[in-house]
Amino acid sequence: MQKFKRTTVKRILNKTIMSLVVLGSFFLGNYTVYAQPINQIDTYKVKYILRDTNEDLLGYESFKMGIRGEKVVEKAIYFGGYKALEAEKVVEISEDTKDVVFEYEKEDKRIGTYQVKYIDSYSKKSLYDYEIKKMGIIGDVLEEKALDFKGYILESEPIQNLKLTEEDEQIIVFRYKKTRDTMELEEYLKEPIDFENKVSNKGIDEDFSNDFDGAVEYVTKAIYEHQNFAKFYGAKGQCQKVVDRLTDLTIQGVNVKFVTNFTAREKPTSQEGVYECVIGFMYGEDLETTKLVEERISEIVNELNKKITEYTTDVEKVKLIYEYVIDNVSFYTGHVPGQLHRNKNRRDVHFSPAAVFDGESVCLGYAMLFGRISERMGIDSRLVVGISKPMLTQKVDSYLDNMKNREDEMGIKAFKGRVNHAWNQVKINGKWYHVDPSHDDYQAQISHKPYSYFYFLRSDEFLNRIDFKNGWTYLKLWNKECAMPSYSDYPGSKLFSREV
């Protein structure tokens, strides 16, 4: 019966695929047709048999076709838990081709191990405090499903497969990131601002009474999203303390400087010692302008990232950002009558939009632009405001003594009303340094060089007092209780020169 079937199939195939090669010559209205058969097609069957029981592992008959006289290679296929005794066989196609039979035997079920990890993408830390190791049969394809973690969003595929082998350290990794509400501020600042999905007002069950820094971070996020106010619950007086922190001379989150006025209101709740706190914001730029700035910042970051590899260090990133700002911003020297602090395009030169869109600004605009690009590129940074003052060297000591006495007496209030300059701090390899892009831009212009690094990655000591040979001293003063301490200059002679 099987032979009849195979012969019948071949006969039908050969009749069906007979080709006609028409070699025509048109002569006196007549033409000639020559018919020529192509090579014969033969069929054969491939079987996959368990050696001990003759059981067909495939479960159905596998017919194949080939051209008579040719040789083909058939390969054994994989069946979980079984091992083929031969990997492949060569078959010569003929009218009487025999069945191709691959024999298998059962494999011993060997046990292998693998790990499943649930990782915070930003911190690279495990969301579990211990390792999760699992076992399975070598050769099997295993399936793992992601778990839910409160305050986290899954970034990777929710279901992942792994074919278990004898190799060590096979790992399935699920990656997560925190929600915008639960992100630490440094991680939040690295993300593009999401103006549509804002952080939510905090309920009384999320009391910040014992988490002052958490309250500051929450309000900073609300400012970045250009919200009109932020509402949370905390201890008595905490509302004003948060405002005081955000108006310090050194802040984390450069866009906080968009706020030109804060209001603070608190009232007691039914829970003893817990107060409802509402902080309102007035902005120096409207929402649409802020959105456009963030869009342009994203474009700048993408441009700079094209110049970065996995081997680029943080100091090289900071230098790249520094040079971008110096290349693309000039210090504002114009004055438009009747428009205090505004340029010809009616943008306030103290804010980053003037630097981004008009290429001109004063020191605060430089610092806001440098700081926001740094945040987006994962560089921990601060914005510092203080006093920048050139004076005769012989008068410096008495001036510094007077300022110290005022600071001892008044604290941060000794600076308010006197601040006239802004710059940044950046964190490189766990250490903090000062950078002053606007002053280095000016220094580059007067020295006729593309860039200056005179104020780049400097220490507190250097920045505080620079004595020049001509009898003048340049002072920079800031409230050091607010700023991050910088103990030494960055030794960057191979990357840049500080010569002027």
C-alpha positions as CSV (number, residue, x, y, z in Angstrom):
1,M,0.0,0.0,0.0
2,Q,2.8,2.4,0.9
3,K,4.7,1.6,-2.3
4,F,1.5,2.2,-4.3
5,K,1.1,5.6,-2.7
6,R,4.7,6.6,-3.3
7,T,4.6,5.5,-7.0
8,T,1.3,7.3,-7.6
9,V,2.7,10.5,-6.1
10,K,5.8,10.4,-8.4
11,R,3.7,9.7,-11.5
12,I,1.4,12.6,-10.8
13,L,4.3,15.0,-10.1
14,N,6.3,14.0,-13.2
15,K,3.2,14.4,-15.4
16,T,2.2,17.7,-13.8
17,I,5.6,19.5,-14.0
18,M,6.5,18.4,-17.6
19,S,7.8,21.6,-19.2
20,L,7.3,22.5,-22.8
21,V,10.3,24.3,-24.3
22,V,9.0,26.1,-27.3
23,L,11.6,26.7,-30.0
24,G,9.7,28.5,-32.6
25,S,10.6,29.6,-36.0
26,F,8.0,31.5,-38.0
27,F,8.2,30.4,-41.7
28,L,5.4,30.6,-44.2
29,G,2.9,30.7,-41.4
30,N,4.2,27.4,-39.8
31,Y,6.1,26.8,-36.5
32,T,7.6,23.8,-34.8
33,V,7.1,22.7,-31.1
34,Y,9.7,20.6,-29.3
35,A,8.8,19.0,-25.9
36,Q,11.4,18.1,-23.4
37,P,10.8,16.6,-19.8
38,I,12.7,18.0,-16.9
39,N,14.5,15.8,-14.3
40,Q,12.4,13.2,-12.5
41,I,11.1,14.0,-8.9
42,D,11.2,11.3,-6.3
43,T,9.8,11.2,-2.8
44,Y,11.1,9.7,0.4
45,K,10.2,9.6,4.1
46,V,12.1,10.7,7.2
47,K,11.4,9.0,10.5
48,Y,12.5,9.9,14.1
49,I,12.4,6.7,16.1
50,L,13.0,5.9,19.8
51,R,15.5,3.0,19.6
52,D,14.2,0.9,22.5
53,T,10.5,1.0,21.6
54,N,10.4,1.9,17.9
55,E,8.1,4.8,18.9
56,D,7.7,7.5,16.3
57,L,8.7,10.7,18.2
58,L,7.3,13.1,15.5
59,G,3.8,11.7,15.6
60,Y,3.1,11.9,11.9
61,E,4.6,10.8,8.6
62,S,7.2,13.2,7.1
63,F,7.3,13.0,3.3
64,K,10.0,15.0,1.4
65,M,10.8,15.4,-2.3
66,G,14.1,15.7,-4.3
67,I,15.5,15.5,-7.8
68,R,16.6,12.1,-8.9
69,G,20.4,11.7,-8.8
70,E,21.1,14.5,-6.4
71,K,22.3,14.2,-2.8
72,V,20.7,16.0,0.1
73,V,21.6,16.2,3.8
74,E,18.9,15.5,6.4
75,K,19.5,16.6,10.0
76,A,18.2,15.2,13.2
77,I,15.7,17.5,15.0
78,Y,15.6,18.2,18.7
79,F,13.2,16.4,21.1
80,G,13.3,17.5,24.7
81,G,14.7,14.7,26.9
82,Y,16.0,12.6,23.9
83,K,19.4,12.4,22.2
84,A,19.9,11.6,18.5
85,L,22.4,8.9,17.8
86,E,23.4,10.6,14.5
87,A,23.3,14.3,13.8
88,E,22.8,14.1,10.1
89,K,22.5,11.7,7.1
90,V,23.3,12.0,3.4
91,V,20.5,10.8,1.1
92,E,21.0,10.0,-2.6
93,I,17.6,10.5,-4.4
94,S,16.5,7.6,-6.6
95,E,13.4,5.8,-7.6
96,D,13.9,3.4,-4.7
97,T,15.1,5.7,-2.0
98,K,14.7,4.0,1.3
99,D,13.2,5.7,4.4
100,V,15.7,7.9,6.3
101,V,15.6,6.9,9.9
102,F,17.1,8.8,12.8
103,E,17.3,6.8,16.1
104,Y,17.1,8.4,19.5
105,E,17.6,7.3,23.1
106,K,16.3,8.9,26.3
107,E,18.7,11.3,28.0
108,D,19.2,11.2,31.7
109,K,17.4,14.1,33.3
110,R,20.2,16.3,34.5
111,I,19.3,19.2,36.8
112,G,20.7,22.7,36.1
113,T,20.4,26.0,38.0
114,Y,19.7,29.5,37.0
115,Q,19.1,32.9,38.6
116,V,16.2,35.3,38.4
117,K,17.0,39.0,39.1
118,Y,14.7,42.0,39.6
119,I,16.9,45.1,39.1
120,D,16.4,48.8,39.6
121,S,17.6,50.2,36.3
122,Y,18.9,53.4,37.8
123,S,20.7,52.2,40.9
124,K,21.5,48.8,39.4
125,K,20.5,47.3,42.8
126,S,18.4,44.2,43.3
127,L,14.8,44.7,44.5
128,Y,15.3,41.6,46.6
129,D,17.7,41.4,49.5
130,Y,18.8,37.9,48.6
131,E,19.6,35.9,45.5
132,I,16.8,33.9,43.8
133,K,18.2,30.6,42.4
134,K,16.0,28.0,40.7
135,M,16.4,24.6,39.2
136,G,15.2,22.9,36.0
137,I,16.0,20.0,33.6
138,I,18.8,20.7,31.3
139,G,17.5,21.1,27.7
140,D,14.1,22.4,28.8
141,V,12.9,25.8,27.8
142,L,11.8,27.6,31.0
143,E,9.4,30.5,31.4
144,E,9.6,33.2,34.1
145,K,7.1,36.0,34.7
146,A,7.9,39.4,36.1
147,L,6.7,40.3,39.6
148,D,5.0,43.5,40.7
149,F,6.9,45.8,43.0
150,K,5.1,48.8,44.6
151,G,6.3,52.1,43.3
152,Y,8.0,50.5,40.3
153,I,7.2,50.2,36.6
154,L,8.5,47.2,34.6
155,E,10.8,48.2,31.7
156,S,11.6,44.8,30.3
157,E,9.4,42.1,28.8
158,P,6.9,40.7,31.3
159,I,7.6,37.1,30.2
160,Q,11.1,35.8,29.5
161,N,12.2,32.3,28.3
162,L,15.5,30.5,29.0
163,K,16.8,27.3,27.5
164,L,18.6,25.7,30.4
165,T,22.1,24.4,29.6
166,E,25.1,23.2,31.6
167,E,26.6,26.7,31.5
168,D,27.1,28.4,34.8
169,E,25.5,31.7,35.7
170,Q,22.5,31.6,33.4
171,I,20.4,34.6,34.4
172,I,16.9,36.0,33.6
173,V,16.8,39.7,34.4
174,F,13.7,41.8,34.8
175,R,14.4,45.6,34.9
176,Y,12.3,48.2,36.6
177,K,12.3,51.9,37.2
178,K,10.6,53.8,39.9
179,T,7.4,55.8,39.2
180,R,7.9,59.5,39.0
181,D,6.4,59.9,42.5
182,T,8.8,57.4,44.1
183,M,12.0,58.3,42.2
184,E,14.8,59.9,44.1
185,L,15.3,63.4,42.9
186,E,18.6,62.7,41.1
187,E,17.0,60.0,39.1
188,Y,13.9,62.2,38.4
189,L,16.1,65.0,37.1
190,K,17.7,62.7,34.6
191,E,14.3,62.0,32.9
192,P,12.6,64.4,30.4
193,I,10.0,66.4,32.2
194,D,6.5,64.8,31.8
195,F,4.2,67.8,31.9
196,E,1.1,65.6,31.3
197,N,1.5,62.9,34.0
198,K,2.4,65.0,37.0
199,V,3.4,63.9,40.4
200,S,0.2,63.8,42.6
201,N,-0.5,65.8,45.7
202,K,0.3,63.8,48.8
203,G,-2.3,62.4,51.1
204,I,-2.2,62.5,54.9
205,D,-1.1,58.8,54.9
206,E,2.2,60.0,53.3
207,D,3.1,62.3,56.1
208,F,6.5,64.1,55.7
209,S,6.9,65.0,59.3
210,N,9.9,62.9,59.7
211,D,11.1,63.2,56.1
212,F,12.1,66.8,55.4
213,D,14.3,65.9,52.4
214,G,11.4,63.9,50.9
215,A,9.1,67.0,51.2
216,V,11.8,69.1,49.4
217,E,12.1,66.6,46.6
218,Y,8.4,66.3,46.2
219,V,8.0,70.1,45.9
220,T,10.9,70.3,43.5
221,K,9.2,67.8,41.2
222,A,6.0,69.9,41.2
223,I,8.0,73.0,40.2
224,Y,9.7,71.1,37.3
225,E,6.2,70.2,36.0
226,H,5.1,73.8,36.3
227,Q,2.3,73.0,38.7
228,N,0.6,76.0,40.4
229,F,1.1,74.6,43.9
230,A,2.2,71.5,45.9
231,K,0.2,70.0,48.7
232,F,1.5,67.7,51.4
233,Y,1.3,66.9,55.1
234,G,4.1,67.5,57.6
235,A,5.1,69.0,61.0
236,K,4.3,72.5,62.2
237,G,6.6,75.0,60.5
238,Q,7.7,72.5,57.8
239,C,6.0,74.4,55.0
240,Q,8.1,77.5,55.5
241,K,11.3,75.4,56.0
242,V,10.8,73.8,52.6
243,V,10.5,77.2,51.0
244,D,13.6,78.3,52.8
245,R,15.5,75.3,51.5
246,L,14.3,76.0,47.9
247,T,15.4,79.6,48.1
248,D,18.8,78.7,49.6
249,L,21.9,80.0,47.8
250,T,22.7,76.5,46.6
251,I,19.9,74.2,45.3
252,Q,19.5,70.8,43.6
253,G,17.3,71.3,40.6
254,V,18.1,74.3,38.5
255,N,14.6,74.8,37.2
256,V,13.6,75.8,40.7
257,K,15.0,79.2,39.7
258,F,12.0,79.7,37.3
259,V,10.0,80.4,40.5
260,T,10.0,84.1,41.2
261,N,7.8,84.0,44.3
262,F,6.7,81.4,46.8
263,T,3.7,81.4,49.1
264,A,3.4,79.1,52.1
265,R,0.2,78.2,54.0
266,E,-0.3,75.5,56.6
267,K,-3.2,74.5,58.9
268,P,-3.6,71.8,61.5
269,T,-5.4,68.6,60.7
270,S,-7.4,66.2,62.9
271,Q,-4.2,64.2,63.5
272,E,-2.2,65.7,66.4
273,G,1.0,67.3,65.2
274,V,0.2,66.9,61.5
275,Y,-0.4,70.0,59.4
276,E,-1.7,70.4,55.8
277,C,1.0,72.3,53.8
278,V,0.3,74.1,50.6
279,I,3.1,75.9,48.7
280,G,2.2,78.1,45.8
281,F,4.5,79.1,42.9
282,M,4.7,82.1,40.6
283,Y,6.9,81.5,37.5
284,G,9.1,83.9,35.5
285,E,8.3,81.9,32.3
286,D,5.0,80.5,31.1
287,L,4.3,76.8,30.7
288,E,4.6,76.7,26.9
289,T,8.0,78.3,27.1
290,T,9.2,75.8,29.7
291,K,8.0,73.0,27.5
292,L,9.8,74.3,24.5
293,V,13.0,74.7,26.5
294,E,12.8,71.1,27.7
295,E,12.2,69.9,24.1
296,R,15.3,71.7,23.0
297,I,17.3,70.4,26.0
298,S,16.3,66.9,24.9
299,E,17.7,67.6,21.4
300,I,20.9,69.0,22.8
301,V,21.4,65.9,25.0
302,N,20.8,63.6,22.0
303,E,23.4,65.6,20.0
304,L,26.0,65.3,22.9
305,N,25.2,61.7,23.5
306,K,26.3,60.9,19.9
307,K,29.8,61.9,21.0
308,I,29.8,59.6,24.0
309,T,30.8,56.0,24.2
310,E,30.6,53.4,27.0
311,Y,34.1,54.4,27.9
312,T,33.4,58.2,28.3
313,T,34.1,59.3,31.8
314,D,32.0,61.8,33.8
315,V,34.7,64.4,33.6
316,E,34.7,64.1,29.8
317,K,30.9,64.5,29.8
318,V,31.1,67.6,32.0
319,K,33.8,69.1,29.7
320,L,31.6,68.4,26.7
321,I,28.6,70.2,28.3
322,Y,30.9,73.1,29.4
323,E,32.2,73.6,25.9
324,Y,28.7,73.3,24.4
325,V,27.4,76.1,26.6
326,I,30.5,78.3,25.9
327,D,30.1,77.7,22.2
328,N,26.4,78.5,22.0
329,V,25.8,81.3,24.6
330,S,27.2,84.8,24.8
331,F,27.1,87.1,27.8
332,Y,24.2,89.6,27.4
333,T,25.5,93.1,27.2
334,G,22.6,94.8,25.5
335,H,19.8,96.9,27.0
336,V,16.3,97.4,25.6
337,P,14.7,100.6,26.8
338,G,11.7,100.0,29.0
339,Q,12.3,96.3,29.2
340,L,14.3,95.6,32.4
341,H,16.4,92.5,32.1
342,R,14.7,91.5,28.8
343,N,16.4,91.2,25.4
344,K,15.0,92.3,22.0
345,N,12.9,89.1,21.9
346,R,11.4,90.0,25.3
347,R,12.9,87.1,27.0
348,D,14.3,87.5,30.5
349,V,18.1,87.2,30.2
350,H,18.3,85.7,33.8
351,F,16.6,82.5,32.7
352,S,17.6,79.6,30.4
353,P,15.2,80.3,27.5
354,A,17.2,83.3,26.5
355,A,20.4,81.2,26.5
356,V,18.7,78.3,24.7
357,F,16.8,80.2,22.0
358,D,18.6,83.6,21.7
359,G,22.2,82.5,22.5
360,E,22.6,85.2,25.1
361,S,22.2,85.4,28.8
362,V,23.7,86.4,32.1
363,C,25.4,84.1,34.6
364,L,22.2,82.6,35.9
365,G,21.0,81.6,32.4
366,Y,24.4,80.0,31.8
367,A,24.2,78.1,35.1
368,M,20.6,77.0,34.4
369,L,21.4,75.7,31.0
370,F,24.6,73.9,32.0
371,G,22.9,72.5,35.1
372,R,19.8,71.1,33.2
373,I,21.9,69.5,30.5
374,S,24.1,68.0,33.3
375,E,21.0,66.6,35.1
376,R,19.7,65.0,31.9
377,M,23.1,63.4,31.2
378,G,23.2,61.9,34.7
379,I,25.7,64.3,36.3
380,D,24.8,65.2,39.9
381,S,25.0,68.9,40.0
382,R,24.0,72.0,42.1
383,L,23.4,75.6,41.2
384,V,25.2,78.2,43.5
385,V,24.5,81.9,43.8
386,G,26.8,84.2,45.8
387,I,28.9,87.3,45.7
388,S,31.4,87.9,42.9
389,K,33.6,90.9,43.7
390,P,36.9,92.3,42.3
391,M,38.7,94.6,44.8
392,L,42.1,96.0,45.7
393,T,44.1,93.2,47.4
394,Q,44.9,95.5,50.3
395,K,41.2,95.8,51.2
396,V,40.4,92.1,51.0
397,D,41.2,91.0,54.6
398,S,39.0,93.7,56.2
399,Y,36.2,92.9,53.8
400,L,36.3,89.2,54.5
401,D,36.4,89.8,58.3
402,N,33.3,92.0,58.0
403,M,31.5,89.4,55.9
404,K,32.4,86.6,58.4
405,N,31.0,88.7,61.3
406,R,27.8,89.3,59.3
407,E,27.5,85.7,58.4
408,D,28.1,84.6,62.0
409,E,25.4,87.0,63.1
410,M,22.8,86.7,60.3
411,G,23.6,83.3,58.7
412,I,22.4,83.1,55.1
413,K,20.7,86.5,55.4
414,A,24.1,88.1,55.3
415,F,24.2,87.3,51.5
416,K,20.6,88.1,50.5
417,G,20.4,91.4,48.8
418,R,24.1,91.2,47.9
419,V,24.3,88.1,45.6
420,N,25.2,89.0,42.0
421,H,26.6,85.9,40.4
422,A,25.6,82.2,39.7
423,W,27.7,79.2,38.8
424,N,27.5,75.4,39.3
425,Q,28.9,72.5,41.2
426,V,29.3,69.0,39.8
427,K,30.1,65.6,41.3
428,I,32.9,63.6,39.7
429,N,34.0,60.3,41.1
430,G,32.4,61.0,44.5
431,K,34.0,64.5,44.8
432,W,32.5,67.9,44.3
433,Y,34.0,70.7,42.1
434,H,33.0,74.3,41.1
435,V,32.5,75.2,37.4
436,D,31.7,78.7,36.2
437,P,30.7,78.7,32.5
438,S,29.9,82.4,32.2
439,H,33.2,83.6,33.6
440,D,35.2,81.1,31.5
441,D,33.2,82.2,28.4
442,Y,34.4,85.8,29.2
443,Q,37.9,84.5,29.9
444,A,38.0,82.7,26.5
445,Q,37.0,85.9,24.7
446,I,39.6,88.2,26.3
447,S,42.3,85.6,25.8
448,H,41.2,84.9,22.1
449,K,40.9,81.2,22.7
450,P,38.0,78.9,21.8
451,Y,37.6,77.8,25.5
452,S,38.9,78.7,28.9
453,Y,39.1,76.2,31.8
454,F,40.4,78.7,34.4
455,Y,37.2,78.2,36.5
456,F,36.6,74.6,35.5
457,L,36.5,71.9,38.3
458,R,37.9,74.1,41.0
459,S,38.1,73.9,44.8
460,D,36.5,76.1,47.4
461,E,39.9,77.5,48.3
462,F,40.8,78.5,44.7
463,L,37.4,80.0,43.9
464,N,37.1,81.9,47.2
465,R,40.1,84.2,46.5
466,I,42.2,84.7,43.4
467,D,45.1,87.2,43.9
468,F,46.4,88.8,40.7
469,K,49.9,90.3,40.3
470,N,48.5,93.8,39.5
471,G,47.3,94.4,43.1
472,W,43.7,93.2,42.5
473,T,41.9,90.2,44.1
474,Y,38.9,88.5,42.7
475,L,36.5,87.2,45.4
476,K,33.7,84.7,45.2
477,L,31.7,84.3,48.4
478,W,28.8,81.9,49.0
479,N,27.1,80.3,52.0
480,K,29.1,77.1,52.5
481,E,26.5,75.5,54.8
482,C,24.2,75.3,51.7
483,A,26.9,74.2,49.2
484,M,28.7,70.9,48.8
485,P,32.3,71.1,50.0
486,S,35.1,71.0,47.4
487,Y,38.4,70.2,48.9
488,S,40.8,70.3,45.8
489,D,41.0,71.2,42.2
490,Y,40.5,68.4,39.6
491,P,44.0,67.3,38.3
492,G,43.0,67.6,34.7
493,S,46.2,68.6,32.9
494,K,45.8,65.8,30.3
495,L,42.3,66.8,29.4
496,F,42.5,70.6,29.5
497,S,44.7,73.5,30.3
498,R,44.0,76.2,32.8
499,E,46.5,78.6,31.4
500,V,45.2,82.1,30.6
